[in-house]
Amino acid sequence: DCSSLATAHRIRITNYIEAHLHDPELTPTRIAAACRMTPRYLHHLFSDQEETVARYILRRRLDACSRALVSCAQRGRTVTAIAFDHGFNSPTHFGRVFRAKFNLTPLEFRRERASAT
């Protein structure tokens, strides 16, 4: 069945993404190569999903960063260090996309969540 094969491929792709989320070189092209498929087929597998592969990567990285920002274990680390640990390679880009998702800068997010706990 084609749909179950596509689902199996998507699961393999998302598992690969999760395992390499910290890698700033994680791109759809690298994912396709690692999963032994063409980039076009990779994008096709996500065409009926709510988000593209690139958007999925960005969302997962932002989610991981948001958890790290409020983690007691990460309290002494800078926002930039946390962003770099999760695959971002530009503090400016990270701040912009973080604010677009959470409506707060990463520092505001950290302070707001810290005061709530």
N, CA, C and O atoms as a GROMACS GRO file, in nm:
protein
  468
    1ASP      N    1   0.085  -0.118   0.000
    1ASP     CA    2   0.000   0.000   0.000
    1ASP      C    3   0.089   0.125   0.000
    1ASP      O    4   0.180   0.138   0.082
    2CYS      N    5   0.062   0.215  -0.093
    2CYS     CA    6   0.144   0.336  -0.109
    2CYS      C    7   0.139   0.426   0.013
    2CYS      O    8   0.240   0.484   0.052
    3SER      N    9   0.021   0.438   0.074
    3SER     CA   10   0.010   0.530   0.187
    3SER      C   11   0.088   0.479   0.308
    3SER      O   12   0.146   0.558   0.382
    4SER      N   13   0.090   0.348   0.329
    4SER     CA   14   0.168   0.296   0.442
    4SER      C   15   0.318   0.306   0.415
    4SER      O   16   0.396   0.325   0.509
    5LEU      N   17   0.359   0.295   0.290
    5LEU     CA   18   0.500   0.314   0.255
    5LEU      C   19   0.540   0.461   0.278
    5LEU      O   20   0.647   0.489   0.332
    6ALA      N   21   0.454   0.551   0.236
    6ALA     CA   22   0.482   0.694   0.256
    6ALA      C   23   0.488   0.726   0.405
    6ALA      O   24   0.574   0.804   0.449
    7THR      N   25   0.400   0.667   0.483
    7THR     CA   26   0.402   0.688   0.628
    7THR      C   27   0.531   0.635   0.688
    7THR      O   28   0.591   0.699   0.774
    8ALA      N   29   0.574   0.519   0.644
    8ALA     CA   30   0.699   0.461   0.694
    8ALA      C   31   0.818   0.551   0.658
    8ALA      O   32   0.907   0.571   0.740
    9HIS      N   33   0.817   0.605   0.538
    9HIS     CA   34   0.924   0.698   0.499
    9HIS      C   35   0.922   0.824   0.585
    9HIS      O   36   1.027   0.870   0.630
   10ARG      N   37   0.802   0.880   0.609
   10ARG     CA   38   0.792   1.001   0.693
   10ARG      C   39   0.841   0.973   0.835
   10ARG      O   40   0.906   1.059   0.896
   11ILE      N   41   0.811   0.857   0.888
   11ILE     CA   42   0.858   0.821   1.022
   11ILE      C   43   1.011   0.813   1.023
   11ILE      O   44   1.075   0.862   1.115
   12ARG      N   45   1.068   0.751   0.921
   12ARG     CA   46   1.213   0.741   0.911
   12ARG      C   47   1.276   0.880   0.900
   12ARG      O   48   1.379   0.907   0.961
   13ILE      N   49   1.213   0.966   0.822
   13ILE     CA   50   1.264   1.104   0.805
   13ILE      C   51   1.256   1.180   0.936
   13ILE      O   52   1.354   1.245   0.975
   14THR      N   53   1.143   1.175   1.004
   14THR     CA   54   1.129   1.250   1.130
   14THR      C   55   1.224   1.194   1.236
   14THR      O   56   1.277   1.270   1.317
   15ASN      N   57   1.245   1.064   1.238
   15ASN     CA   58   1.343   1.007   1.332
   15ASN      C   59   1.484   1.058   1.303
   15ASN      O   60   1.559   1.090   1.394
   16TYR      N   61   1.517   1.068   1.176
   16TYR     CA   62   1.648   1.121   1.138
   16TYR      C   63   1.660   1.268   1.181
   16TYR      O   64   1.762   1.309   1.236
   17ILE      N   65   1.556   1.344   1.156
   17ILE     CA   66   1.557   1.486   1.195
   17ILE      C   67   1.576   1.500   1.345
   17ILE      O   68   1.659   1.579   1.390
   18GLU      N   69   1.500   1.424   1.422
   18GLU     CA   70   1.510   1.433   1.568
   18GLU      C   71   1.650   1.398   1.616
   18GLU      O   72   1.701   1.461   1.709
   19ALA      N   73   1.712   1.300   1.554
   19ALA     CA   74   1.846   1.258   1.595
   19ALA      C   75   1.954   1.359   1.556
   19ALA      O   76   2.061   1.360   1.615
   20HIS      N   77   1.925   1.445   1.456
   20HIS     CA   78   2.025   1.539   1.406
   20HIS      C   79   1.981   1.685   1.419
   20HIS      O   80   2.035   1.773   1.352
   21LEU      N   81   1.884   1.710   1.505
   21LEU     CA   82   1.828   1.844   1.519
   21LEU      C   83   1.932   1.948   1.558
   21LEU      O   84   1.921   2.064   1.519
   22HIS      N   85   2.032   1.907   1.632
   22HIS     CA   86   2.137   1.998   1.678
   22HIS      C   87   2.234   2.038   1.567
   22HIS      O   88   2.311   2.133   1.584
   23ASP      N   89   2.232   1.969   1.455
   23ASP     CA   90   2.326   1.992   1.346
   23ASP      C   91   2.283   2.112   1.262
   23ASP      O   92   2.176   2.107   1.200
   24PRO      N   93   2.362   2.220   1.259
   24PRO     CA   94   2.323   2.337   1.180
   24PRO      C   95   2.320   2.309   1.029
   24PRO      O   96   2.261   2.386   0.953
   25GLU      N   97   2.383   2.201   0.986
   25GLU     CA   98   2.385   2.164   0.844
   25GLU      C   99   2.268   2.074   0.806
   25GLU      O  100   2.263   2.022   0.694
   26LEU      N  101   2.174   2.055   0.896
   26LEU     CA  102   2.057   1.971   0.868
   26LEU      C  103   1.966   2.045   0.770
   26LEU      O  104   1.905   2.146   0.804
   27THR      N  105   1.958   1.992   0.650
   27THR     CA  106   1.876   2.051   0.544
   27THR      C  107   1.796   1.941   0.478
   27THR      O  108   1.829   1.823   0.492
   28PRO      N  109   1.690   1.977   0.406
   28PRO     CA  110   1.616   1.873   0.334
   28PRO      C  111   1.705   1.792   0.238
   28PRO      O  112   1.684   1.672   0.223
   29THR      N  113   1.802   1.856   0.175
   29THR     CA  114   1.890   1.783   0.084
   29THR      C  115   1.974   1.680   0.158
   29THR      O  116   1.989   1.567   0.111
   30ARG      N  117   2.028   1.716   0.272
   30ARG     CA  118   2.106   1.620   0.352
   30ARG      C  119   2.018   1.510   0.408
   30ARG      O  120   2.060   1.394   0.414
   31ILE      N  121   1.898   1.544   0.447
   31ILE     CA  122   1.806   1.442   0.498
   31ILE      C  123   1.772   1.343   0.388
   31ILE      O  124   1.772   1.222   0.409
   32ALA      N  125   1.743   1.395   0.269
   32ALA     CA  126   1.711   1.307   0.156
   32ALA      C  127   1.827   1.213   0.126
   32ALA      O  128   1.806   1.094   0.104
   33ALA      N  129   1.947   1.266   0.125
   33ALA     CA  130   2.064   1.183   0.098
   33ALA      C  131   2.079   1.075   0.205
   33ALA      O  132   2.105   0.959   0.173
   34ALA      N  133   2.064   1.112   0.330
   34ALA     CA  134   2.078   1.016   0.440
   34ALA      C  135   1.970   0.908   0.435
   34ALA      O  136   1.994   0.793   0.473
   35CYS      N  137   1.852   0.945   0.388
   35CYS     CA  138   1.740   0.851   0.380
   35CYS      C  139   1.732   0.783   0.242
   35CYS      O  140   1.637   0.710   0.214
   36ARG      N  141   1.831   0.807   0.159
   36ARG     CA  142   1.842   0.745   0.027
   36ARG      C  143   1.720   0.768  -0.061
   36ARG      O  144   1.657   0.676  -0.112
   37MET      N  145   1.691   0.899  -0.076
   37MET     CA  146   1.583   0.939  -0.165
   37MET      C  147   1.619   1.074  -0.225
   37MET      O  148   1.714   1.138  -0.180
   38THR      N  149   1.545   1.115  -0.324
   38THR     CA  150   1.572   1.245  -0.385
   38THR      C  151   1.508   1.355  -0.299
   38THR      O  152   1.409   1.330  -0.230
   39PRO      N  153   1.564   1.474  -0.304
   39PRO     CA  154   1.500   1.585  -0.232
   39PRO      C  155   1.356   1.607  -0.281
   39PRO      O  156   1.268   1.641  -0.201
   40ARG      N  157   1.333   1.588  -0.408
   40ARG     CA  158   1.198   1.605  -0.462
   40ARG      C  159   1.100   1.506  -0.397
   40ARG      O  160   0.989   1.544  -0.359
   41TYR      N  161   1.142   1.381  -0.383
   41TYR     CA  162   1.055   1.281  -0.321
   41TYR      C  163   1.034   1.313  -0.173
   41TYR      O  164   0.924   1.296  -0.120
   42LEU      N  165   1.139   1.360  -0.107
   42LEU     CA  166   1.126   1.400   0.034
   42LEU      C  167   1.020   1.508   0.048
   42LEU      O  168   0.933   1.500   0.134
   43HIS      N  169   1.027   1.610  -0.036
   43HIS     CA  170   0.928   1.718  -0.031
   43HIS      C  171   0.789   1.666  -0.067
   43HIS      O  172   0.689   1.710  -0.010
   44HIS      N  173   0.782   1.573  -0.161
   44HIS     CA  174   0.654   1.514  -0.199
   44HIS      C  175   0.590   1.442  -0.079
   44HIS      O  176   0.469   1.451  -0.058
   45LEU      N  177   0.671   1.372   0.000
   45LEU     CA  178   0.619   1.299   0.116
   45LEU      C  179   0.556   1.393   0.219
   45LEU      O  180   0.467   1.353   0.294
   46PHE      N  181   0.602   1.517   0.222
   46PHE     CA  182   0.548   1.614   0.317
   46PHE      C  183   0.444   1.707   0.254
   46PHE      O  184   0.391   1.795   0.322
   47SER      N  185   0.416   1.689   0.126
   47SER     CA  186   0.325   1.782   0.057
   47SER      C  187   0.181   1.775   0.110
   47SER      O  188   0.107   1.872   0.096
   48ASP      N  189   0.142   1.663   0.168
   48ASP     CA  190   0.007   1.654   0.222
   48ASP      C  191   0.003   1.678   0.374
   48ASP      O  192  -0.100   1.659   0.438
   49GLN      N  193   0.116   1.720   0.430
   49GLN     CA  194   0.124   1.750   0.572
   49GLN      C  195   0.097   1.899   0.595
   49GLN      O  196   0.088   1.976   0.500
   50GLU      N  197   0.084   1.937   0.721
   50GLU     CA  198   0.056   2.077   0.753
   50GLU      C  199   0.176   2.168   0.734
   50GLU      O  200   0.160   2.288   0.717
   51GLU      N  201   0.297   2.111   0.738
   51GLU     CA  202   0.417   2.193   0.725
   51GLU      C  203   0.520   2.123   0.637
   51GLU      O  204   0.522   2.001   0.623
   52THR      N  205   0.605   2.204   0.578
   52THR     CA  206   0.713   2.151   0.494
   52THR      C  207   0.820   2.089   0.584
   52THR      O  208   0.816   2.104   0.706
   53VAL      N  209   0.914   2.021   0.523
   53VAL     CA  210   1.025   1.964   0.599
   53VAL      C  211   1.103   2.074   0.670
   53VAL      O  212   1.135   2.061   0.789
   54ALA      N  213   1.133   2.181   0.601
   54ALA     CA  214   1.209   2.292   0.661
   54ALA      C  215   1.132   2.354   0.778
   54ALA      O  216   1.192   2.386   0.880
   55ARG      N  217   1.003   2.370   0.763
   55ARG     CA  218   0.921   2.426   0.873
   55ARG      C  219   0.917   2.330   0.992
   55ARG      O  220   0.919   2.374   1.107
   56TYR      N  221   0.912   2.200   0.963
   56TYR     CA  222   0.913   2.101   1.070
   56TYR      C  223   1.043   2.112   1.149
   56TYR      O  224   1.041   2.113   1.272
   57ILE      N  225   1.156   2.120   1.078
   57ILE     CA  226   1.286   2.133   1.144
   57ILE      C  227   1.289   2.260   1.231
   57ILE      O  228   1.330   2.254   1.347
   58LEU      N  229   1.245   2.370   1.176
   58LEU     CA  230   1.244   2.496   1.249
   58LEU      C  231   1.156   2.488   1.374
   58LEU      O  232   1.196   2.532   1.481
   59ARG      N  233   1.037   2.432   1.359
   59ARG     CA  234   0.945   2.420   1.474
   59ARG      C  235   1.006   2.333   1.583
   59ARG      O  236   0.998   2.368   1.701
   60ARG      N  237   1.065   2.221   1.545
   60ARG     CA  238   1.124   2.131   1.645
   60ARG      C  239   1.243   2.197   1.715
   60ARG      O  240   1.262   2.179   1.835
   61ARG      N  241   1.323   2.273   1.640
   61ARG     CA  242   1.435   2.343   1.702
   61ARG      C  243   1.386   2.450   1.799
   61ARG      O  244   1.440   2.464   1.908
   62LEU      N  245   1.284   2.524   1.760
   62LEU     CA  246   1.229   2.627   1.848
   62LEU      C  247   1.168   2.565   1.974
   62LEU      O  248   1.184   2.619   2.083
   63ASP      N  249   1.099   2.454   1.959
   63ASP     CA  250   1.042   2.385   2.075
   63ASP      C  251   1.153   2.340   2.171
   63ASP      O  252   1.141   2.356   2.292
   64ALA      N  253   1.260   2.284   2.115
   64ALA     CA  254   1.372   2.239   2.198
   64ALA      C  255   1.438   2.358   2.269
   64ALA      O  256   1.473   2.348   2.386
   65CYS      N  257   1.454   2.467   2.198
   65CYS     CA  258   1.513   2.587   2.259
   65CYS      C  259   1.424   2.643   2.369
   65CYS      O  260   1.473   2.685   2.474
   66SER      N  261   1.294   2.643   2.346
   66SER     CA  262   1.203   2.697   2.449
   66SER      C  263   1.210   2.613   2.577
   66SER      O  264   1.205   2.668   2.687
   67ARG      N  265   1.221   2.482   2.562
   67ARG     CA  266   1.235   2.396   2.681
   67ARG      C  267   1.368   2.422   2.751
   67ARG      O  268   1.374   2.427   2.874
   68ALA      N  269   1.475   2.438   2.673
   68ALA     CA  270   1.607   2.463   2.732
   68ALA      C  271   1.612   2.598   2.802
   68ALA      O  272   1.677   2.612   2.906
   69LEU      N  273   1.545   2.697   2.747
   69LEU     CA  274   1.548   2.830   2.807
   69LEU      C  275   1.489   2.833   2.947
   69LEU      O  276   1.530   2.915   3.029
   70VAL      N  277   1.395   2.746   2.975
   70VAL     CA  278   1.331   2.745   3.108
   70VAL      C  279   1.382   2.632   3.197
   70VAL      O  280   1.339   2.619   3.311
   71SER      N  281   1.474   2.552   3.145
   71SER     CA  282   1.529   2.442   3.223
   71SER      C  283   1.623   2.494   3.331
   71SER      O  284   1.707   2.580   3.306
   72CYS      N  285   1.607   2.442   3.450
   72CYS     CA  286   1.696   2.481   3.560
   72CYS      C  287   1.841   2.445   3.527
   72CYS      O  288   1.933   2.518   3.564
   73ALA      N  289   1.861   2.335   3.459
   73ALA     CA  290   1.996   2.290   3.423
   73ALA      C  291   2.063   2.385   3.323
   73ALA      O  292   2.186   2.387   3.313
   74GLN      N  293   1.984   2.462   3.250
   74GLN     CA  294   2.037   2.553   3.148
   74GLN      C  295   2.037   2.699   3.194
   74GLN      O  296   2.070   2.789   3.117
   75ARG      N  297   2.000   2.723   3.317
   75ARG     CA  298   1.982   2.859   3.367
   75ARG      C  299   2.106   2.947   3.350
   75ARG      O  300   2.092   3.066   3.320
   76GLY      N  301   2.224   2.893   3.367
   76GLY     CA  302   2.346   2.972   3.358
   76GLY      C  303   2.397   2.992   3.217
   76GLY      O  304   2.497   3.062   3.197
   77ARG      N  305   2.333   2.934   3.119
   77ARG     CA  306   2.379   2.943   2.980
   77ARG      C  307   2.313   3.059   2.908
   77ARG      O  308   2.200   3.096   2.938
   78THR      N  309   2.384   3.115   2.814
   78THR     CA  310   2.329   3.226   2.737
   78THR      C  311   2.226   3.177   2.636
   78THR      O  312   2.224   3.060   2.598
   79VAL      N  313   2.142   3.268   2.594
   79VAL     CA  314   2.043   3.238   2.491
   79VAL      C  315   2.113   3.195   2.363
   79VAL      O  316   2.069   3.100   2.297
   80THR      N  317   2.220   3.262   2.327
   80THR     CA  318   2.294   3.229   2.206
   80THR      C  319   2.352   3.088   2.213
   80THR      O  320   2.345   3.014   2.115
   81ALA      N  321   2.409   3.051   2.327
   81ALA     CA  322   2.465   2.916   2.342
   81ALA      C  323   2.356   2.811   2.326
   81ALA      O  324   2.378   2.708   2.262
   82ILE      N  325   2.241   2.836   2.382
   82ILE     CA  326   2.129   2.742   2.369
   82ILE      C  327   2.085   2.732   2.224
   82ILE      O  328   2.060   2.623   2.173
   83ALA      N  329   2.075   2.846   2.157
   83ALA     CA  330   2.036   2.846   2.016
   83ALA      C  331   2.136   2.767   1.932
   83ALA      O  332   2.097   2.687   1.848
   84PHE      N  333   2.265   2.790   1.955
   84PHE     CA  334   2.368   2.720   1.879
   84PHE      C  335   2.364   2.569   1.907
   84PHE      O  336   2.388   2.489   1.816
   85ASP      N  337   2.334   2.530   2.030
   85ASP     CA  338   2.323   2.388   2.064
   85ASP      C  339   2.211   2.318   1.989
   85ASP      O  340   2.213   2.196   1.972
   86HIS      N  341   2.113   2.395   1.945
   86HIS     CA  342   1.996   2.336   1.880
   86HIS      C  343   1.992   2.364   1.730
   86HIS      O  344   1.885   2.361   1.669
   87GLY      N  345   2.108   2.390   1.672
   87GLY     CA  346   2.118   2.397   1.528
   87GLY      C  347   2.109   2.534   1.464
   87GLY      O  348   2.122   2.545   1.342
   88PHE      N  349   2.087   2.636   1.542
   88PHE     CA  350   2.086   2.771   1.486
   88PHE      C  351   2.231   2.819   1.476
   88PHE      O  352   2.313   2.785   1.562
   89ASN      N  353   2.262   2.896   1.374
   89ASN     CA  354   2.398   2.948   1.362
   89ASN      C  355   2.401   3.100   1.351
   89ASN      O  356   2.505   3.158   1.319
   90SER      N  357   2.288   3.164   1.379
   90SER     CA  358   2.281   3.309   1.379
   90SER      C  359   2.191   3.354   1.493
   90SER      O  360   2.072   3.321   1.494
   91PRO      N  361   2.245   3.429   1.590
   91PRO     CA  362   2.161   3.478   1.700
   91PRO      C  363   2.049   3.569   1.650
   91PRO      O  364   1.939   3.568   1.706
   92THR      N  365   2.076   3.646   1.546
   92THR     CA  366   1.974   3.737   1.491
   92THR      C  367   1.858   3.658   1.432
   92THR      O  368   1.741   3.686   1.459
   93HIS      N  369   1.891   3.559   1.350
   93HIS     CA  370   1.786   3.475   1.290
   93HIS      C  371   1.708   3.403   1.399
   93HIS      O  372   1.585   3.397   1.395
   94PHE      N  373   1.779   3.347   1.498
   94PHE     CA  374   1.712   3.278   1.607
   94PHE      C  375   1.615   3.371   1.679
   94PHE      O  376   1.499   3.335   1.702
   95GLY      N  377   1.660   3.490   1.713
   95GLY     CA  378   1.574   3.586   1.783
   95GLY      C  379   1.451   3.621   1.702
   95GLY      O  380   1.341   3.633   1.757
   96ARG      N  381   1.469   3.639   1.572
   96ARG     CA  382   1.357   3.675   1.485
   96ARG      C  383   1.253   3.562   1.476
   96ARG      O  384   1.133   3.587   1.491
   97VAL      N  385   1.299   3.439   1.451
   97VAL     CA  386   1.202   3.330   1.436
   97VAL      C  387   1.142   3.290   1.571
   97VAL      O  388   1.026   3.248   1.576
   98PHE      N  389   1.219   3.304   1.679
   98PHE     CA  390   1.165   3.276   1.812
   98PHE      C  391   1.052   3.373   1.845
   98PHE      O  392   0.946   3.333   1.892
   99ARG      N  393   1.077   3.500   1.820
   99ARG     CA  394   0.976   3.602   1.847
   99ARG      C  395   0.852   3.582   1.760
   99ARG      O  396   0.739   3.602   1.807
  100ALA      N  397   0.871   3.542   1.636
  100ALA     CA  398   0.757   3.517   1.547
  100ALA      C  399   0.670   3.403   1.600
  100ALA      O  400   0.548   3.407   1.586
  101LYS      N  401   0.731   3.303   1.661
  101LYS     CA  402   0.653   3.190   1.713
  101LYS      C  403   0.592   3.218   1.850
  101LYS      O  404   0.476   3.187   1.873
  102PHE      N  405   0.669   3.277   1.940
  102PHE     CA  406   0.625   3.290   2.079
  102PHE      C  407   0.580   3.432   2.117
  102PHE      O  408   0.534   3.453   2.229
  103ASN      N  409   0.592   3.528   2.026
  103ASN     CA  410   0.556   3.666   2.052
  103ASN      C  411   0.635   3.730   2.166
  103ASN      O  412   0.590   3.827   2.228
  104LEU      N  413   0.751   3.675   2.194
  104LEU     CA  414   0.843   3.726   2.295
  104LEU      C  415   0.984   3.702   2.245
  104LEU      O  416   1.008   3.608   2.169
  105THR      N  417   1.078   3.785   2.288
  105THR     CA  418   1.218   3.753   2.259
  105THR      C  419   1.256   3.632   2.344
  105THR      O  420   1.187   3.603   2.442
  106PRO      N  421   1.362   3.563   2.310
  106PRO     CA  422   1.403   3.450   2.394
  106PRO      C  423   1.430   3.490   2.539
  106PRO      O  424   1.396   3.416   2.631
  107LEU      N  425   1.490   3.606   2.559
  107LEU     CA  426   1.518   3.652   2.695
  107LEU      C  427   1.389   3.685   2.770
  107LEU      O  428   1.376   3.651   2.887
  108GLU      N  429   1.295   3.751   2.704
  108GLU     CA  430   1.165   3.779   2.766
  108GLU      C  431   1.094   3.649   2.801
  108GLU      O  432   1.034   3.636   2.908
  109PHE      N  433   1.100   3.552   2.710
  109PHE     CA  434   1.038   3.421   2.732
  109PHE      C  435   1.099   3.355   2.855
  109PHE      O  436   1.027   3.304   2.941
  110ARG      N  437   1.230   3.358   2.863
  110ARG     CA  438   1.300   3.297   2.977
  110ARG      C  439   1.261   3.365   3.107
  110ARG      O  440   1.230   3.297   3.206
  111ARG      N  441   1.262   3.497   3.108
  111ARG     CA  442   1.228   3.571   3.231
  111ARG      C  443   1.083   3.549   3.272
  111ARG      O  444   1.053   3.530   3.390
  112GLU      N  445   0.993   3.552   3.174
  112GLU     CA  446   0.851   3.533   3.204
  112GLU      C  447   0.824   3.394   3.261
  112GLU      O  448   0.748   3.379   3.357
  113ARG      N  449   0.884   3.293   3.201
  113ARG     CA  450   0.862   3.156   3.248
  113ARG      C  451   0.929   3.132   3.384
  113ARG      O  452   0.877   3.059   3.467
  114ALA      N  453   1.045   3.195   3.405
  114ALA     CA  454   1.115   3.180   3.533
  114ALA      C  455   1.036   3.243   3.647
  114ALA      O  456   1.034   3.190   3.758
  115SER      N  457   0.973   3.355   3.620
  115SER     CA  458   0.896   3.420   3.726
  115SER      C  459   0.764   3.347   3.752
  115SER      O  460   0.706   3.362   3.860
  116ALA      N  461   0.718   3.270   3.657
  116ALA     CA  462   0.594   3.195   3.675
  116ALA      C  463   0.612   3.069   3.757
  116ALA      O  464   0.515   3.014   3.810
  117THR      N  465   0.737   3.023   3.769
  117THR     CA  466   0.761   2.899   3.845
  117THR      C  467   0.815   2.925   3.982
  117THR      O  468   0.840   2.831   4.057
   0.00000   0.00000   0.00000
